[in-house]
Amino acid sequence: MSSLKPNPWLKKLDVYEGGRSKAPGAARVIKLSSNESALGTSPRVLTAYRDAATTLHRYPDATSWDLKEAIGAAHGLDPARIVCGLGSDEILKLACRAYAGPDTEVIYSRYGFMMYPIAARSVGATPVEAADVNYSADVKAILDAVTARTRIVFLANPNNPTGTYLPRHEIERLAGGLPPHVLLVLDAAYAEYVDSDDYVAGHELVASFPNVLVTRTFSKIYGIAALRLGWGYGSTEVTETLERLRDPFNVPAPTQAAGIAAVRDQEWVARARNYNAIWRQQMTDAVSDLGLTVVPSAANFILIRFPERDGVTAEAANAFLTKNGVLLRWLPKQGLGDCLRMTIGLEEENREALRLLKAFLESTGR
Ligand SMILES: *Cc1c(COP(=O)(O)O)cnc(C)c1O
């Protein structure tokens, strides 16, 4: 052992585990474990990405300015208040580096996105879990958890892995109830998939709440998870702080080019949204018909609950599906050992997952 002294809080830092992509022994793999887009990447985006390959010897635009303008135009937002990151994960971590640290607390909801405690711990802050209600975030529990040490509240809306969302009035209640020194990060990674009228990603809150930061990603509906692109929108105060902290050339040039093409191709987004809405409903109904419980989802995945008796457990179902090449997400470390999260895939992928779930239940004698 050397006498190096890593920061003591790093001992408690869990490594983020992504969805599995391999099923040893299976003839083919159906990957429904990471909420990637069923429809994949738009052809226009692929063209833009390939074109960017001719200038790989050049550094990227350090400000990602054209990308910010394209995002701003698509969403009706001021590009000067957009900060781009290597995935929205980078924005979440920048927020922690900027506003949290040792002797501070970072709040998130029970069954909230796994990155929040990791990002909090990476800077020495203490993650604080607020109770949920029925797999949904509870504004009162979050507000009750606030102390003088609280610096950030993270809320994924819709939430991963539960798929539940809070409507506009609840988000307003949360923003209005937080002390102004607490940064509220509204992580809207799945915003494009929501079709309820009472949903807002939260951009319009920024005008009245300088302590609100909304984060978005290109990893889900835009179908470019491999390129690692996300962004945040907040008050000038917040975005300028994050801009100062980020690496100078954080977003690679091909990623910027692909992002610009992606955000301009709203036809592709609409297709993916419509496709998802149909299959999210079909899978919810079909899995419920098998006698399993599905948490109502606003996103591109469903959370399936198992009774956990007579052999009908999430763990056994996960093993059965994996052996047959279908990868879902089992999340025992998040306290969801009785659940499997399934990303909505292509029709034949969804049907195969269903067929195997049914076969699994039959194998247990149900
Ligand atoms: C997938 C996901 C993200 C996106 O992360 P990227 O770093 O942009 O790929 C962010 N938040 C939640 C809740 C997610 O599920």
The ligand as an SDF file (V2000), in Angstrom:
LIG
                    3D

 15 15  0  0  0  0  0  0  0  0999 V2000
  -30.7810    8.2920  -18.9190 C   0  0  0  0  0  0  0  0  0  0  0  0
  -30.9190    9.3590  -17.8920 C   0  0  0  0  0  0  0  0  0  0  0  0
  -30.1540   10.5160  -17.9730 C   0  0  0  0  0  0  0  0  0  0  0  0
  -29.2650   10.7430  -19.1530 C   0  0  0  0  0  0  0  0  0  0  0  0
  -27.9530   10.6480  -18.8950 O   0  0  0  0  0  0  0  0  0  0  0  0
  -26.9270   11.0420  -20.0450 P   0  0  0  0  0  0  0  0  0  0  0  0
  -25.6940   11.2960  -19.2730 O   0  0  0  0  0  0  0  0  0  0  0  0
  -27.4560   12.2970  -20.6990 O   0  0  0  0  0  0  0  0  0  0  0  0
  -26.8520    9.9080  -20.9870 O   0  0  0  0  0  0  0  0  0  0  0  0
  -30.3140   11.4930  -17.0200 C   0  0  0  0  0  0  0  0  0  0  0  0
  -31.2240   11.3520  -16.0370 N   0  0  0  0  0  0  0  0  0  0  0  0
  -32.0050   10.2690  -15.9550 C   0  0  0  0  0  0  0  0  0  0  0  0
  -33.0320   10.1960  -14.8940 C   0  0  0  0  0  0  0  0  0  0  0  0
  -31.8550    9.2310  -16.8680 C   0  0  0  0  0  0  0  0  0  0  0  0
  -32.6070    8.1430  -16.7730 O   0  0  0  0  0  0  0  0  0  0  0  0
  1  2  1  0
  2  3  1  0
  2 14  2  0
  3  4  1  0
  3 10  2  0
  4  5  1  0
  5  6  1  0
  6  7  2  0
  6  8  1  0
  6  9  1  0
 10 11  1  0
 11 12  2  0
 12 13  1  0
 12 14  1  0
 14 15  1  0
M  END
$$$$
